[in-house]
Amino acid sequence: MSRCAAIQMASSPNISANLLEAEKLIAEAVKAGAKLVALPENFALMGDHELDKIKAKEVDGSGPIQSFLSSVAKKHGVWVVGGTIPIAGNDSNKVRAACLVYNDQGERVARYDKVHLFDVNVPGSNDVYRESDSIEPGNDLLVIDTPFGRLGVAVCYDLRFPEFFRKMDADILVIPSAFTAETGAAHWELLLRARAVENLCYVIAPNQGGFHLNGRKTFGHSMIIDPWGVVLDCYKTGGGFVSAEIDIERLEKVRGAFPALNHRRFFCE
């Protein structure tokens, strides 16, 4: 078994302050025994304006946020799933929302670019989001082999597309997010537990949680869920973390006793 953790933050427009907070929480999670730590979406920057991320974008492979992720992974001897950071893409007026994965030696082992962009008018509120104004979508899913099991990565709005996760065949899903207060209250736990049950896998879900200086409120309730849909730990609001043991032997027993994945008759192309 390996202990994993999901970090919750209420990130600000100040990148330096956010990185200090992130390292503090990572250190606390490692002290509690975590070998894998996941940060929330936009952990390094929740700007005053949507286009602030373009000013802060980094070239792939170089930049202060990427250096931070590498150094903190190596310093604390922990695998880090780095939420999302703005990486330059093909369009100079947009960024990729990239989730970078580092091993415990500080080496980058994977990159996932958020595929599904949050372009919605939130029902029951005046909130309007158009991520496609500033973000270029990715095209590929990400699944990698790790010491903890086969790990799939998705980001926030991806959570609403079950066929995306079904293709991964993962033991662990890590889903960094910044769910709004309204949509989180309605669907966050419901969707996370559904993805865990459908795929008979663990779900690690770090979320932004609290009031942000840009006026936005995020839902929090970062959690870790087991393959039977049981919430193993949950942190409601503000900065903090959740942690739980990832037991691949138990996952295999659950899949063996309840082989729903083997009973499928229709498959995603």
HELIX and SHEET records of a PDB file:
HELIX    1   1 ILE A   15  LYS A   31  1                                  17    
HELIX    2   2 ASP A   52  LYS A   55  1                                   4    
HELIX    3   3 PRO A   64  HIS A   76  1                                  13    
HELIX    4   4 GLU A  131  ASP A  133  5                                   3    
HELIX    5   5 CYS A  156  ARG A  160  5                                   5    
HELIX    6   6 PRO A  162  ARG A  166  1                                   5    
HELIX    7   7 ALA A  181  THR A  183  1                                   3    
HELIX    8   8 GLY A  184  TRP A  188  3                                   5    
HELIX    9   9 GLU A  189  ASN A  199  1                                  11    
HELIX   10  10 ILE A  248  ALA A  257  1                                  10    
HELIX   11  11 ALA A  260  HIS A  263  5                                   4    
SHEET    1   A 6 ILE A  85  ALA A  88  0                                        
SHEET    2   A 6 VAL A  95  TYR A 102 -1                                        
SHEET    3   A 6 TRP A  79  VAL A  81 -1                                        
SHEET    4   A 6 LEU A  36  ALA A  38  1                                        
SHEET    5   A 6 SER A   2  GLN A   8  1                                        
SHEET    6   A 6 GLY A 240  ILE A 246 -1                                        
SHEET    1   B 3 ILE A  85  ALA A  88  0                                        
SHEET    2   B 3 VAL A  95  TYR A 102 -1                                        
SHEET    3   B 3 ARG A 108  ASP A 113 -1                                        
SHEET    1   C 3 ILE A  85  ALA A  88  0                                        
SHEET    2   C 3 VAL A  95  TYR A 102 -1                                        
SHEET    3   C 3 ILE A 135  GLU A 136  1                                        
SHEET    1   D 2 ASP A 119  ASN A 121  0                                        
SHEET    2   D 2 VAL A 128  ARG A 130 -1                                        
SHEET    1   E 6 LEU A 142  THR A 146  0                                        
SHEET    2   E 6 GLY A 149  VAL A 153 -1                                        
SHEET    3   E 6 ILE A 172  VAL A 174  1                                        
SHEET    4   E 6 TYR A 202  ALA A 205  1                                        
SHEET    5   E 6 SER A 222  ILE A 225 -1                                        
SHEET    6   E 6 VAL A 231  TYR A 235 -1                                        
SHEET    1   F 2 GLY A 209  PHE A 211  0                                        
SHEET    2   F 2 LYS A 217  PHE A 219 -1                                        
END                                                                             
